[in-house]
Amino acid sequence: MKLDWSHGELAAGLLCYQKEEFFLAHEHWEGVWLRCAGPEKSFLQAIIQIAAAFHHLQRGNRLGTESLLRAALLRLDLLPSDFDGLSLNPLRQSVRAWLHALGRQDQSPTLPYPEII
């Protein structure tokens, strides 16, 4: 199943994510995730975890942020570099950069949020 980001819940979630409405992004993507299987399900779970991580960060829960980013990265690392027409390496690198910044105890990392697509 190829994921279509041009309309529906994936597109709505992506728009929310880009507007830093991470909880809403998570909600949109979760409905699609429930209907998926295989590597698409794993990819969607990873990006849901990324969105949830940044929701936790907005609420001041750094430990929750780190935990979810680590879980997402584990899932992303199991997928090929080119997945479903997406290059996952920039996403992986961005998540690693966030984990590094959070691990240094930066009070307020100024990194851009990872781009999903």
Phi, psi and omega in degrees: 000118177277133180280129181254110183268006186272343179202176177074203186294326178296314179295318180296318178295320179297318177298316177298316180300315181295334177270009180063030173262072192293323179296317179295321177301312178304316181297316179298314185288331183298322179297322177290316180305319181297334182265356184266168174216168173066211184295330177297320179296318179295318178297313180297322178297322179296315182286331173296319178294324177296313179299316179296324178300315182285336170296316177299319179297319178300332181266004177085013181262083182293323180296317176297321178299309181298316181299314181291322178295321177296318179296318179297317181296321176301319178292315181297324181293341178277347182265155178294159181301321176252108185234122174054037180083004181248143171270115185275346182301315178298323178295314178300315181297320180295317178297317177298320179298318178296317179298320178297313180297318179293324179293333177279359181065029174305129183298318182213085181306138181257023179287149172289152176293148180301139175276128181283310175221000000 
